[in-house]
Amino acid sequence: MTYPYLHHTEKGELYTENFSIAELRCRCNTCNRRVAHKIKPEALQKHQELRKALGRRYTPSSAFRCHLHPYEIAKDKPGEHNRTAMDIPVKGGLQRAKVVQEALKLGATGIGVARDYVHVDFRPGPLVMWVY
């Protein structure tokens, strides 16, 4: 499968024209962005397509989370931020609705809605939605 929006470093870490490696890496104080992200190529491709569909600049408020991240360490198994998820910052209901609409068009299967961000992931299985 080809991923036209993906680029990779010499070490194989993926990035896109709108998402830098630094933006995709874990932001916890334990790893300090030293751990290469493990976002699946097909998910990163979809997030880049979503970024283009939204037509606005943003830095994900959370992308990859390493296994030592405070939110991940408490889980029995790695969450979707370990492989397919990003949290997209939003301001207001119109931006929130647009993220949800465009994510669904691209086949998102995990959507969590908060006041100031929308979690979007591309997990296997049927669509699940929740609120924070």
C-alpha positions as CSV (number, residue, x, y, z in Angstrom):
1,M,0.0,0.0,0.0
2,T,1.3,3.5,-0.8
3,Y,0.9,6.5,1.4
4,P,1.4,9.6,-0.8
5,Y,1.4,12.1,2.2
6,L,4.0,10.3,4.3
7,H,7.7,11.0,4.4
8,H,10.3,9.3,6.6
9,T,13.7,10.1,8.2
10,E,16.8,8.0,7.6
11,K,15.8,6.0,10.7
12,G,12.3,5.4,9.3
13,E,10.3,7.7,11.5
14,L,7.3,9.0,9.7
15,Y,6.1,12.6,9.3
16,T,4.0,14.6,6.8
17,E,4.0,18.1,5.3
18,N,1.7,19.3,8.2
19,F,2.9,17.1,11.1
20,S,6.5,17.2,12.1
21,I,8.2,14.4,14.0
22,A,8.4,16.6,17.1
23,E,4.6,17.1,17.0
24,L,3.9,13.4,16.6
25,R,6.2,12.2,19.5
26,C,5.1,11.7,23.1
27,R,5.2,14.8,25.2
28,C,5.5,13.2,28.7
29,N,8.3,14.3,31.0
30,T,9.7,10.8,31.2
31,C,10.7,10.3,27.6
32,N,11.1,14.0,26.7
33,R,10.3,13.3,23.0
34,R,13.3,10.9,22.7
35,V,11.2,7.9,21.8
36,A,10.3,7.5,18.1
37,H,6.6,7.6,17.6
38,K,4.8,4.4,16.5
39,I,1.8,5.8,14.7
40,K,0.7,3.4,12.1
41,P,1.3,4.6,8.6
42,E,-2.3,4.1,7.5
43,A,-3.5,6.2,10.5
44,L,-1.0,8.9,9.9
45,Q,-2.1,9.1,6.3
46,K,-5.7,9.5,7.4
47,H,-4.8,12.2,9.9
48,Q,-3.0,14.1,7.1
49,E,-6.1,13.8,4.9
50,L,-8.2,15.0,7.8
51,R,-5.8,18.0,8.3
52,K,-6.2,18.9,4.6
53,A,-10.0,18.5,4.8
54,L,-10.2,20.8,7.8
55,G,-8.2,23.5,5.9
56,R,-6.7,25.0,9.0
57,R,-3.3,24.8,10.8
58,Y,-3.2,23.0,14.2
59,T,-0.7,21.2,16.3
60,P,-2.2,18.0,17.8
61,S,-2.7,18.5,21.5
62,S,-1.7,14.8,21.9
63,A,-0.5,12.3,19.3
64,F,1.7,9.3,20.2
65,R,2.1,8.4,23.8
66,C,4.9,6.2,25.0
67,H,4.4,3.3,27.4
68,L,5.6,5.5,30.3
69,H,3.2,8.4,29.7
70,P,1.1,9.0,32.8
71,Y,-2.2,8.2,30.9
72,E,-0.8,5.1,29.4
73,I,1.1,3.5,32.3
74,A,-2.2,3.0,34.2
75,K,-3.8,0.9,31.3
76,D,-3.7,-2.9,31.0
77,K,-2.8,-2.6,27.3
78,P,-1.6,0.3,25.2
79,G,-4.3,2.7,24.1
80,E,-5.0,4.1,20.7
81,H,-2.6,7.0,21.2
82,N,0.1,4.3,20.9
83,R,-0.9,3.6,17.3
84,T,-3.7,5.5,15.6
85,A,-5.0,8.5,17.6
86,M,-4.5,12.2,17.7
87,D,-6.3,14.9,19.8
88,I,-7.2,17.8,17.6
89,P,-7.7,21.2,19.2
90,V,-10.9,23.0,18.6
91,K,-12.5,26.4,19.4
92,G,-16.2,26.1,19.6
93,G,-19.0,23.9,18.4
94,L,-18.6,24.6,14.7
95,Q,-14.9,23.5,14.6
96,R,-15.8,20.5,16.8
97,A,-18.6,19.5,14.4
98,K,-16.4,19.9,11.4
99,V,-13.7,17.6,12.9
100,V,-16.3,14.9,13.6
101,Q,-17.9,15.2,10.2
102,E,-14.6,15.0,8.3
103,A,-13.2,12.3,10.5
104,L,-16.3,10.1,9.9
105,K,-15.9,10.7,6.1
106,L,-12.4,9.3,6.3
107,G,-13.4,6.2,8.3
108,A,-12.6,7.2,11.8
109,T,-13.7,4.5,14.3
110,G,-13.0,6.3,17.6
111,I,-14.2,9.8,18.3
112,G,-14.1,11.4,21.7
113,V,-15.5,14.9,22.1
114,A,-14.2,17.4,24.7
115,R,-14.6,21.1,25.2
116,D,-11.3,22.1,23.6
117,Y,-10.3,19.0,21.5
118,V,-11.6,16.1,19.6
119,H,-9.9,12.7,19.9
120,V,-9.8,10.9,16.5
121,D,-8.5,7.4,15.9
122,F,-8.7,4.7,13.3
123,R,-8.9,1.5,15.5
124,P,-10.1,-1.7,14.0
125,G,-13.8,-2.4,14.6
126,P,-17.0,-0.5,14.6
127,L,-17.4,3.1,15.4
128,V,-17.3,4.1,19.1
129,M,-17.9,7.6,20.4
130,W,-17.7,9.2,23.8
131,V,-17.6,12.5,25.6
132,Y,-15.1,13.7,28.2
